[in-house]
Amino acid sequence: MSMPQSQSRPLSSVNRRETIRNYVYLTAGALIMMVNFNIFMAPSNIAPGGVGGLSLILNHYTGIPRGAGMLLLSIPLIALGFWKLGRFRFLVRTLYVTVFYTIGVDVTARLLPAGGLVDDLLLTAVFGGVLGGIGYGLVLRGRGMVSGTGIISRVLQLRTGIPVSQLYMVIDGMVIVALGLTFGWERALYGMIMLFIMGLASDYVLEGPSVVRVVFIVTDLPEAVAAVLLERLRVGVTRWTGEGMYTAEERAILFCTVTRPDVELLHSVVTEIDPAAFVVIGQGHQATGGIVRRPDLAKKAATEATADVA
């Protein structure tokens, strides 16, 4: 009976270290984003969409502080996330980032130059996109999200099967159009530049420049891991059988491809099922076919895999 206890201590220690690491990423990312908002976005009324862009519009028409406006807009979105996504830890981290970020925006606004750093709108869009992307990438590395278009996109992805990245572009594009109607189309176009650069910067911080990630998972629990990948990530999974050259033991090898935003989620769900799994993630240029994106097919595949485990 002593062996399970001795094995649980290292795992608990690993979980604590991972939690601390996640919140360090979340805090650092939120700090960078609040500074970026006040020195680039707010003074120029340029934003890459999202709740931040909506808060600029709300402030323009009502005078509500921008951070308070973001918090008011985020509360119903977080509630929607709890209701539809049901991923408690992820949403707790998102709640932490959202509250810290939105309150920090109003606090740091009093400490930073009211007119921003530069008057040139192009420099504002470029460097605002780079700095904002670094901050957002750190938040994603901490397995969180700033409440807003991210939660809406994930909810819609679950219902429609449309990739999250495409939903991001559509929703943020609608916010940028609203910004154009409020502050002028020149600023809206610069907002598109900021959105594009922010996406590139966050991708580099999160995972690197490649579009597709090729994943190999060596695990003793292939059915359980495959089931959760089918259900949570909705990706097709192929199973091979390999032999360890050192141990001469047969091991199951799972193969799948995922997009960059799903890498952290894949790490989380695989570790949750099998902490001892050996995961290798490589870069790929393109993947066609084999991805279960239709919700009905994903649900059916996950149900069959779960039944096999039982």
Backbone torsions as a table, in degrees:
resi	resn	phi	psi	omega
1	MET	NA	-18.5	-177.9
2	SER	-75.7	-24.6	-176.2
3	MET	-64.7	-46.2	178.4
4	PRO	-59.4	-35.4	179.4
5	GLN	-66.9	-42.6	179.9
6	SER	-66.7	-29.1	178.3
7	GLN	-78.1	-27.7	-176.6
8	SER	-74.8	-26.7	-177.7
9	ARG	-65.4	-49.7	177.3
10	PRO	-59.2	-39.9	-179.5
11	LEU	-63.9	-42.2	177.7
12	SER	-62.8	-39.6	178.3
13	SER	-64.4	-40.4	177.5
14	VAL	-63.2	-41.8	179.6
15	ASN	-63.5	-40.0	178.7
16	ARG	-65.3	-44.1	179.0
17	ARG	-62.7	-39.9	179.3
18	GLU	-65.4	-40.5	178.5
19	THR	-63.7	-44.4	178.2
20	ILE	-61.8	-44.7	179.2
21	ARG	-60.1	-43.8	179.9
22	ASN	-59.5	-44.5	-177.0
23	TYR	-73.5	-26.1	172.1
24	VAL	-65.4	-45.8	176.4
25	TYR	-59.8	-46.1	-177.8
26	LEU	-61.7	-43.8	-178.2
27	THR	-67.2	-46.1	179.7
28	ALA	-62.5	-43.6	179.1
29	GLY	-62.4	-42.8	179.8
30	ALA	-65.2	-39.2	178.1
31	LEU	-61.6	-45.9	179.5
32	ILE	-62.8	-41.4	-177.8
33	MET	-67.6	-37.8	-179.2
34	MET	-70.4	-36.3	175.3
35	VAL	-65.7	-44.3	178.9
36	ASN	-59.4	-41.9	-179.5
37	PHE	-60.0	-41.0	-173.0
38	ASN	-85.8	-21.7	-180.0
39	ILE	-101.6	-16.2	179.8
40	PHE	-122.7	-51.7	-171.1
41	MET	-75.8	-54.7	-174.4
42	ALA	-63.8	-45.8	-178.6
43	PRO	-62.9	-29.6	-175.9
44	SER	-100.9	-9.0	-174.2
45	ASN	57.2	38.6	174.7
46	ILE	-115.5	130.1	-179.5
47	ALA	-146.8	149.6	178.5
48	PRO	-86.5	41.1	-179.5
49	GLY	84.3	-153.7	175.5
50	GLY	70.8	-174.1	178.9
51	VAL	-65.4	-31.2	176.5
52	GLY	-59.6	-43.1	177.0
53	GLY	-64.9	-41.2	178.3
54	LEU	-64.1	-34.5	179.7
55	SER	-67.3	-32.7	175.6
56	LEU	-63.7	-41.6	178.1
57	ILE	-65.8	-44.6	179.8
58	LEU	-62.2	-41.4	177.7
59	ASN	-64.7	-38.0	-178.7
60	HIS	-63.0	-41.0	-174.8
61	TYR	-91.9	-26.1	-174.0
62	THR	-119.1	-19.9	-176.8
63	GLY	82.2	3.1	177.6
64	ILE	-63.8	132.8	177.6
65	PRO	-52.0	142.8	-172.2
66	ARG	-62.0	-43.2	178.8
67	GLY	-63.3	-43.4	178.3
68	ALA	-63.5	-38.0	177.7
69	GLY	-63.3	-42.2	177.4
70	MET	-62.3	-40.2	-180.0
71	LEU	-65.3	-43.0	178.6
72	LEU	-62.2	-40.3	179.4
73	LEU	-71.6	-28.6	-174.9
74	SER	-81.1	-28.8	-175.9
75	ILE	-55.6	-51.7	178.8
76	PRO	-65.5	-28.3	178.9
77	LEU	-71.0	-38.8	176.6
78	ILE	-65.7	-40.2	176.9
79	ALA	-61.4	-40.0	176.3
80	LEU	-62.0	-39.9	178.7
81	GLY	-63.7	-43.9	176.8
82	PHE	-60.3	-37.8	-176.7
83	TRP	-73.7	-46.4	-172.2
84	LYS	-92.5	-36.4	-175.7
85	LEU	-89.4	-40.0	174.6
86	GLY	65.5	18.9	178.8
87	ARG	-99.3	93.4	-167.1
88	PHE	-59.0	-51.9	-175.5
89	ARG	-63.5	-41.9	178.8
90	PHE	-60.2	-43.4	-176.8
91	LEU	-75.3	-28.3	173.3
92	VAL	-65.0	-42.7	176.5
93	ARG	-63.8	-39.7	178.4
94	THR	-64.6	-41.1	177.5
95	LEU	-61.8	-43.9	179.0
96	TYR	-59.5	-49.1	-178.6
97	VAL	-62.7	-43.7	-176.7
98	THR	-62.8	-48.3	-178.9
99	VAL	-65.3	-46.1	-179.6
100	PHE	-62.6	-43.7	-177.7
101	TYR	-67.3	-48.6	-175.2
102	THR	-67.7	-40.3	176.1
103	ILE	-67.4	-39.9	-179.9
104	GLY	-64.5	-30.6	178.1
105	VAL	-59.9	-45.5	-179.4
106	ASP	-72.8	-32.9	179.5
107	VAL	-70.7	-48.7	-177.5
108	THR	-71.5	-19.6	177.5
109	ALA	-61.2	-28.0	179.7
110	ARG	-80.8	-15.8	-175.2
111	LEU	-102.6	-21.3	-175.7
112	LEU	-101.1	159.7	179.9
113	PRO	-57.3	127.0	-176.3
114	ALA	-63.8	-30.4	-177.7
115	GLY	-90.9	4.9	-179.0
116	GLY	80.8	-171.2	-177.8
117	LEU	-92.7	-37.6	-175.6
118	VAL	-135.6	159.0	176.8
119	ASP	-97.7	-17.8	-178.0
120	ASP	-72.0	122.4	-175.3
121	LEU	-69.0	-33.5	179.4
122	LEU	-67.1	-45.1	176.7
123	LEU	-61.5	-37.9	177.7
124	THR	-61.5	-45.3	-179.2
125	ALA	-65.6	-42.1	-177.1
126	VAL	-68.2	-55.5	-175.1
127	PHE	-74.7	-29.5	173.0
128	GLY	-65.2	-37.2	177.0
129	GLY	-68.0	-41.3	179.6
130	VAL	-65.2	-50.9	-177.3
131	LEU	-65.6	-42.9	178.2
132	GLY	-64.2	-37.4	178.3
133	GLY	-66.3	-38.5	176.9
134	ILE	-62.9	-45.6	179.4
135	GLY	-63.1	-44.8	-179.0
136	TYR	-67.7	-36.6	177.3
137	GLY	-62.2	-39.2	177.2
138	LEU	-65.4	-38.2	177.0
139	VAL	-62.5	-42.2	178.4
140	LEU	-66.3	-36.9	176.9
141	ARG	-64.9	-29.3	174.5
142	GLY	-81.7	8.2	177.7
143	ARG	61.0	40.5	176.0
144	GLY	-128.7	-169.7	179.9
145	MET	-161.5	143.7	172.2
146	VAL	-79.1	121.9	-174.6
147	SER	-53.7	141.3	179.5
148	GLY	149.0	-128.5	-177.0
149	THR	-63.5	-25.0	178.3
150	GLY	-61.8	-47.3	180.0
151	ILE	-67.3	-44.3	178.8
152	ILE	-59.4	-42.7	-178.7
153	SER	-63.3	-42.3	-179.3
154	ARG	-67.7	-37.8	177.6
155	VAL	-64.3	-45.3	179.2
156	LEU	-66.3	-34.7	178.9
157	GLN	-63.2	-38.3	178.8
158	LEU	-65.5	-32.6	-177.3
159	ARG	-86.8	-31.0	-172.7
160	THR	-110.6	-24.4	-174.9
161	GLY	80.9	1.1	178.0
162	ILE	-72.0	135.9	179.9
163	PRO	-54.0	143.0	-177.3
164	VAL	-59.7	-38.6	-177.6
165	SER	-60.0	-39.0	178.4
166	GLN	-68.5	-39.6	178.9
167	LEU	-66.1	-38.0	175.0
168	TYR	-54.6	-49.8	-175.7
169	MET	-62.8	-41.4	-179.0
170	VAL	-65.4	-48.6	-176.6
171	ILE	-67.8	-46.6	178.4
172	ASP	-64.5	-34.1	176.6
173	GLY	-62.4	-38.8	177.8
174	MET	-65.0	-39.2	178.1
175	VAL	-66.4	-39.9	179.2
176	ILE	-64.8	-36.6	175.1
177	VAL	-61.6	-42.7	177.2
178	ALA	-62.4	-38.0	175.5
179	LEU	-63.7	-38.6	177.8
180	GLY	-63.3	-40.8	178.1
181	LEU	-66.0	-27.3	-177.1
182	THR	-89.9	-46.8	-172.0
183	PHE	-111.1	-4.2	-179.8
184	GLY	109.8	150.7	-173.6
185	TRP	-73.3	-23.4	177.1
186	GLU	-61.1	-45.6	178.8
187	ARG	-68.3	-32.3	177.1
188	ALA	-64.8	-41.1	178.9
189	LEU	-66.2	-39.6	174.9
190	TYR	-65.4	-31.7	175.2
191	GLY	-62.8	-36.7	176.2
192	MET	-64.3	-40.0	176.8
193	ILE	-62.6	-44.7	179.1
194	MET	-61.7	-41.3	179.5
195	LEU	-61.7	-44.0	-179.1
196	PHE	-64.2	-47.8	-178.7
197	ILE	-67.0	-37.7	178.5
198	MET	-62.2	-39.2	177.3
199	GLY	-63.8	-42.7	178.2
200	LEU	-63.7	-44.7	-177.7
201	ALA	-65.4	-42.5	-179.9
202	SER	-66.6	-35.1	177.3
203	ASP	-63.4	-42.3	179.1
204	TYR	-64.9	-41.5	179.2
205	VAL	-66.4	-41.9	-174.3
206	LEU	-74.3	-49.4	-169.7
207	GLU	-147.1	-21.4	-177.0
208	GLY	119.2	179.7	-170.7
209	PRO	-80.8	-16.1	-174.7
210	SER	-73.3	154.1	-175.8
211	VAL	-85.8	-44.3	-173.4
212	VAL	-107.9	140.8	175.4
213	ARG	-112.1	127.1	178.6
214	VAL	-97.8	126.2	-170.1
215	VAL	-120.0	130.5	171.7
216	PHE	-118.7	129.7	-178.2
217	ILE	-126.2	118.3	174.6
218	VAL	-99.9	117.4	-171.9
219	THR	-146.3	153.7	173.7
220	ASP	-89.0	-4.1	-179.2
221	LEU	-125.0	60.7	-173.1
222	PRO	-63.4	-39.8	-177.9
223	GLU	-64.4	-44.7	-178.7
224	ALA	-66.8	-42.3	179.6
225	VAL	-66.1	-43.6	179.1
226	ALA	-62.1	-39.7	-178.8
227	ALA	-62.5	-43.5	-178.0
228	VAL	-72.4	-32.1	175.8
229	LEU	-66.8	-41.0	178.3
230	LEU	-64.2	-40.0	-174.9
231	GLU	-81.5	-44.1	-173.3
232	ARG	-86.8	-39.9	-178.2
233	LEU	-101.6	-16.2	-180.0
234	ARG	56.3	51.5	175.6
235	VAL	-122.3	147.3	175.6
236	GLY	-70.8	143.1	-177.7
237	VAL	-126.4	132.1	176.6
238	THR	-110.7	137.1	-179.2
239	ARG	-110.2	132.3	172.0
240	TRP	-119.7	166.1	172.8
241	THR	-117.8	125.1	-179.6
242	GLY	-123.8	171.2	179.9
243	GLU	-126.9	126.1	176.3
244	GLY	-69.0	124.0	-176.4
245	MET	-69.9	-26.0	178.8
246	TYR	-83.6	-44.7	-177.1
247	THR	-89.7	-18.3	-175.9
248	ALA	59.9	28.5	178.2
249	GLU	-108.6	144.0	176.5
250	GLU	-77.3	137.7	178.6
251	ARG	-134.0	148.0	176.1
252	ALA	-81.4	137.7	177.6
253	ILE	-120.6	122.1	177.2
254	LEU	-102.3	140.1	-179.5
255	PHE	-126.9	135.7	174.2
256	CYS	-159.0	169.8	173.9
257	THR	-123.0	143.7	178.3
258	VAL	-136.7	164.0	174.8
259	THR	-87.2	165.6	-176.2
260	ARG	-56.2	-45.9	-178.4
261	PRO	-63.3	-18.3	-176.9
262	ASP	-91.2	-2.0	-174.9
263	VAL	-64.4	-47.1	-179.0
264	GLU	-64.3	-38.3	177.2
265	LEU	-64.4	-40.7	178.2
266	LEU	-60.6	-46.2	177.0
267	HIS	-55.3	-44.6	-174.9
268	SER	-65.3	-47.4	-174.6
269	VAL	-72.5	-34.9	178.6
270	VAL	-67.6	-44.8	178.8
271	THR	-63.9	-34.6	178.7
272	GLU	-62.4	-39.1	-178.4
273	ILE	-83.3	-45.6	-176.5
274	ASP	-138.7	92.0	-179.2
275	PRO	-59.9	-21.7	-178.4
276	ALA	-91.6	3.1	-178.0
277	ALA	-63.8	143.7	177.0
278	PHE	-100.0	115.4	-173.1
279	VAL	-116.9	127.6	176.5
280	VAL	-120.5	128.1	-179.0
281	ILE	-122.4	123.5	179.0
282	GLY	-119.6	172.5	-179.4
283	GLN	-96.5	141.7	175.3
284	GLY	-131.4	153.7	-178.1
285	HIS	-88.8	-33.5	-176.5
286	GLN	-160.1	145.0	175.0
287	ALA	-136.6	129.1	178.6
288	THR	-125.1	134.4	178.8
289	GLY	73.4	170.0	173.0
290	GLY	80.0	-2.3	-178.5
291	ILE	-102.3	124.4	-179.2
292	VAL	-85.6	97.8	-179.5
293	ARG	-107.5	-20.4	178.4
294	ARG	-73.7	127.5	-176.3
295	PRO	-57.6	-36.6	-178.0
296	ASP	-67.8	-39.7	178.8
297	LEU	-69.8	-40.1	179.8
298	ALA	-63.6	-43.2	-179.6
299	LYS	-64.2	-41.7	179.6
300	LYS	-63.9	-44.1	-179.1
301	ALA	-65.0	-41.8	-179.9
302	ALA	-66.2	-38.3	178.9
303	THR	-63.9	-42.6	179.6
304	GLU	-65.5	-40.4	179.6
305	ALA	-66.2	-40.1	178.5
306	THR	-65.2	-37.9	178.4
307	ALA	-64.6	-36.5	177.7
308	ASP	-64.9	-37.8	179.4
309	VAL	-64.9	-43.8	179.8
310	ALA	-64.5	NA	NA
